[in-house]
Amino acid sequence: MSIQQLLTLDDLAQMLGRSPDTIKKDMRRNPDAVPPRLMLPHTRLLRWRVCDVDTWLEKFVRTSVVKGGMQ
C-alpha cells in the first residue's frame, strides 16, 4: 500500500475549478456531483485521495467517435 497526499477542500476546489462552498453544498444536495471523500474515523475533516478523484473524473471523459472513417 502506498501512502499518498490527501487533498483538502481547498485543494479539491482548485483542482475542479469550483468554490469550496459549492462543493460543500453539493456534498449535501447532490453527492454525485463531487468525488467520494475519505471518511476518517472520529473526525469531520473533509479529505480526498488523489486516486479517488482521478477515478471519479475519468467517468466523465468523452471520447469522440467520427462516423465514416478518420478525418
PyMOL commands that place a pseudoatom at each C-alpha (Angstrom):
pseudoatom trace, name=CA, resn=MET, resi=1, chain=A, elem=C, hetatm=0, pos=[0.000, 0.000, 0.000]
pseudoatom trace, name=CA, resn=SER, resi=2, chain=A, elem=C, hetatm=0, pos=[1.396, 3.379, -0.939]
pseudoatom trace, name=CA, resn=ILE, resi=3, chain=A, elem=C, hetatm=0, pos=[0.820, 6.485, 1.110]
pseudoatom trace, name=CA, resn=GLN, resi=4, chain=A, elem=C, hetatm=0, pos=[-0.311, 9.485, -0.845]
pseudoatom trace, name=CA, resn=GLN, resi=5, chain=A, elem=C, hetatm=0, pos=[-1.041, 13.081, -0.016]
pseudoatom trace, name=CA, resn=LEU, resi=6, chain=A, elem=C, hetatm=0, pos=[-4.642, 13.829, 0.841]
pseudoatom trace, name=CA, resn=LEU, resi=7, chain=A, elem=C, hetatm=0, pos=[-6.482, 16.730, -0.745]
pseudoatom trace, name=CA, resn=THR, resi=8, chain=A, elem=C, hetatm=0, pos=[-8.179, 19.320, 1.440]
pseudoatom trace, name=CA, resn=LEU, resi=9, chain=A, elem=C, hetatm=0, pos=[-11.418, 21.047, 0.486]
pseudoatom trace, name=CA, resn=ASP, resi=10, chain=A, elem=C, hetatm=0, pos=[-9.412, 23.983, -0.888]
pseudoatom trace, name=CA, resn=ASP, resi=11, chain=A, elem=C, hetatm=0, pos=[-7.166, 21.628, -2.880]
pseudoatom trace, name=CA, resn=LEU, resi=12, chain=A, elem=C, hetatm=0, pos=[-10.179, 19.877, -4.395]
pseudoatom trace, name=CA, resn=ALA, resi=13, chain=A, elem=C, hetatm=0, pos=[-11.883, 23.184, -5.180]
pseudoatom trace, name=CA, resn=GLN, resi=14, chain=A, elem=C, hetatm=0, pos=[-8.805, 24.421, -7.015]
pseudoatom trace, name=CA, resn=MET, resi=15, chain=A, elem=C, hetatm=0, pos=[-8.437, 21.132, -8.871]
pseudoatom trace, name=CA, resn=LEU, resi=16, chain=A, elem=C, hetatm=0, pos=[-12.090, 21.182, -10.033]
pseudoatom trace, name=CA, resn=GLY, resi=17, chain=A, elem=C, hetatm=0, pos=[-12.269, 24.936, -10.612]
pseudoatom trace, name=CA, resn=ARG, resi=18, chain=A, elem=C, hetatm=0, pos=[-15.153, 25.315, -8.174]
pseudoatom trace, name=CA, resn=SER, resi=19, chain=A, elem=C, hetatm=0, pos=[-15.558, 27.169, -4.921]
pseudoatom trace, name=CA, resn=PRO, resi=20, chain=A, elem=C, hetatm=0, pos=[-15.234, 25.341, -1.593]
pseudoatom trace, name=CA, resn=ASP, resi=21, chain=A, elem=C, hetatm=0, pos=[-18.754, 26.484, -0.661]
pseudoatom trace, name=CA, resn=THR, resi=22, chain=A, elem=C, hetatm=0, pos=[-20.207, 24.980, -3.839]
pseudoatom trace, name=CA, resn=ILE, resi=23, chain=A, elem=C, hetatm=0, pos=[-18.501, 21.665, -3.147]
pseudoatom trace, name=CA, resn=LYS, resi=24, chain=A, elem=C, hetatm=0, pos=[-19.863, 21.622, 0.418]
pseudoatom trace, name=CA, resn=LYS, resi=25, chain=A, elem=C, hetatm=0, pos=[-23.376, 22.364, -0.841]
pseudoatom trace, name=CA, resn=ASP, resi=26, chain=A, elem=C, hetatm=0, pos=[-23.108, 19.653, -3.494]
pseudoatom trace, name=CA, resn=MET, resi=27, chain=A, elem=C, hetatm=0, pos=[-21.977, 17.143, -0.872]
pseudoatom trace, name=CA, resn=ARG, resi=28, chain=A, elem=C, hetatm=0, pos=[-25.367, 17.613, 0.799]
pseudoatom trace, name=CA, resn=ARG, resi=29, chain=A, elem=C, hetatm=0, pos=[-27.757, 18.150, -2.097]
pseudoatom trace, name=CA, resn=ASN, resi=30, chain=A, elem=C, hetatm=0, pos=[-26.097, 16.238, -4.947]
pseudoatom trace, name=CA, resn=PRO, resi=31, chain=A, elem=C, hetatm=0, pos=[-23.395, 13.830, -3.734]
pseudoatom trace, name=CA, resn=ASP, resi=32, chain=A, elem=C, hetatm=0, pos=[-22.796, 12.506, -7.273]
pseudoatom trace, name=CA, resn=ALA, resi=33, chain=A, elem=C, hetatm=0, pos=[-21.514, 15.969, -8.251]
pseudoatom trace, name=CA, resn=VAL, resi=34, chain=A, elem=C, hetatm=0, pos=[-18.388, 15.562, -6.127]
pseudoatom trace, name=CA, resn=PRO, resi=35, chain=A, elem=C, hetatm=0, pos=[-15.762, 12.831, -5.843]
pseudoatom trace, name=CA, resn=PRO, resi=36, chain=A, elem=C, hetatm=0, pos=[-16.154, 10.338, -2.997]
pseudoatom trace, name=CA, resn=ARG, resi=37, chain=A, elem=C, hetatm=0, pos=[-14.451, 11.599, 0.115]
pseudoatom trace, name=CA, resn=LEU, resi=38, chain=A, elem=C, hetatm=0, pos=[-12.262, 9.760, 2.550]
pseudoatom trace, name=CA, resn=MET, resi=39, chain=A, elem=C, hetatm=0, pos=[-14.025, 9.103, 5.844]
pseudoatom trace, name=CA, resn=LEU, resi=40, chain=A, elem=C, hetatm=0, pos=[-11.511, 9.293, 8.663]
pseudoatom trace, name=CA, resn=PRO, resi=41, chain=A, elem=C, hetatm=0, pos=[-12.733, 7.805, 11.963]
pseudoatom trace, name=CA, resn=HIS, resi=42, chain=A, elem=C, hetatm=0, pos=[-13.563, 10.198, 14.788]
pseudoatom trace, name=CA, resn=THR, resi=43, chain=A, elem=C, hetatm=0, pos=[-13.111, 13.330, 12.688]
pseudoatom trace, name=CA, resn=ARG, resi=44, chain=A, elem=C, hetatm=0, pos=[-15.160, 15.592, 10.466]
pseudoatom trace, name=CA, resn=LEU, resi=45, chain=A, elem=C, hetatm=0, pos=[-12.220, 16.576, 8.289]
pseudoatom trace, name=CA, resn=LEU, resi=46, chain=A, elem=C, hetatm=0, pos=[-13.007, 16.785, 4.596]
pseudoatom trace, name=CA, resn=ARG, resi=47, chain=A, elem=C, hetatm=0, pos=[-10.292, 14.894, 2.730]
pseudoatom trace, name=CA, resn=TRP, resi=48, chain=A, elem=C, hetatm=0, pos=[-10.000, 13.195, -0.655]
pseudoatom trace, name=CA, resn=ARG, resi=49, chain=A, elem=C, hetatm=0, pos=[-7.441, 10.769, -2.057]
pseudoatom trace, name=CA, resn=VAL, resi=50, chain=A, elem=C, hetatm=0, pos=[-5.964, 11.856, -5.374]
pseudoatom trace, name=CA, resn=CYS, resi=51, chain=A, elem=C, hetatm=0, pos=[-6.560, 8.387, -6.867]
pseudoatom trace, name=CA, resn=ASP, resi=52, chain=A, elem=C, hetatm=0, pos=[-10.289, 8.551, -5.965]
pseudoatom trace, name=CA, resn=VAL, resi=53, chain=A, elem=C, hetatm=0, pos=[-10.629, 11.992, -7.548]
pseudoatom trace, name=CA, resn=ASP, resi=54, chain=A, elem=C, hetatm=0, pos=[-8.820, 10.808, -10.696]
pseudoatom trace, name=CA, resn=THR, resi=55, chain=A, elem=C, hetatm=0, pos=[-11.066, 7.734, -10.957]
pseudoatom trace, name=CA, resn=TRP, resi=56, chain=A, elem=C, hetatm=0, pos=[-14.174, 9.884, -10.471]
pseudoatom trace, name=CA, resn=LEU, resi=57, chain=A, elem=C, hetatm=0, pos=[-13.034, 12.344, -13.158]
pseudoatom trace, name=CA, resn=GLU, resi=58, chain=A, elem=C, hetatm=0, pos=[-12.323, 9.502, -15.627]
pseudoatom trace, name=CA, resn=LYS, resi=59, chain=A, elem=C, hetatm=0, pos=[-16.042, 8.662, -15.607]
pseudoatom trace, name=CA, resn=PHE, resi=60, chain=A, elem=C, hetatm=0, pos=[-16.739, 11.960, -17.347]
pseudoatom trace, name=CA, resn=VAL, resi=61, chain=A, elem=C, hetatm=0, pos=[-14.169, 11.765, -20.134]
pseudoatom trace, name=CA, resn=ARG, resi=62, chain=A, elem=C, hetatm=0, pos=[-15.818, 11.525, -23.524]
pseudoatom trace, name=CA, resn=THR, resi=63, chain=A, elem=C, hetatm=0, pos=[-14.051, 10.106, -26.479]
pseudoatom trace, name=CA, resn=SER, resi=64, chain=A, elem=C, hetatm=0, pos=[-15.189, 11.385, -29.839]
pseudoatom trace, name=CA, resn=VAL, resi=65, chain=A, elem=C, hetatm=0, pos=[-16.010, 8.821, -32.471]
pseudoatom trace, name=CA, resn=VAL, resi=66, chain=A, elem=C, hetatm=0, pos=[-16.059, 10.066, -36.028]
pseudoatom trace, name=CA, resn=LYS, resi=67, chain=A, elem=C, hetatm=0, pos=[-18.508, 8.245, -38.286]
pseudoatom trace, name=CA, resn=GLY, resi=68, chain=A, elem=C, hetatm=0, pos=[-17.368, 7.257, -41.757]
pseudoatom trace, name=CA, resn=GLY, resi=69, chain=A, elem=C, hetatm=0, pos=[-13.663, 6.950, -41.023]
pseudoatom trace, name=CA, resn=MET, resi=70, chain=A, elem=C, hetatm=0, pos=[-10.903, 9.243, -39.867]
pseudoatom trace, name=CA, resn=GLN, resi=71, chain=A, elem=C, hetatm=0, pos=[-10.887, 12.945, -40.502]
for i in range(1, 71): cmd.bond("trace and resi %d" % i, "trace and resi %d" % (i + 1))
show_as sticks, trace
zoom trace
